[in-house]
Amino acid sequence: MEIIDKSSHAPVTKYSVGDVIQDSVSVYMIVQVSLDSYAAIDLGRGVASDICGSLEKLYHETHISGERKVKAAVVIEGEAK
């Protein structure tokens, strides 16, 4: 994952599925694990937060002051043939 732009993004006030969030330490994505379960996946370490039953609960339990939503793109690197 490559962060496209790290500047001028609004502070996070709620989570939505697919959001890419950056704080001072890591970048993570908000994902839906099952029909009624959500988690934040740390994209650098590949570690998931505790699974929560709603996006509101996930936000309440994992939100850190200073988080910013960022634009990101998947970059696939491979050997040239």
Helices and strands as residue ranges (DSSP letters): E 2-5, E 20-22, E 27-34, E 37-42, E 47-48, H 55-62, E 68-69, E 71-73
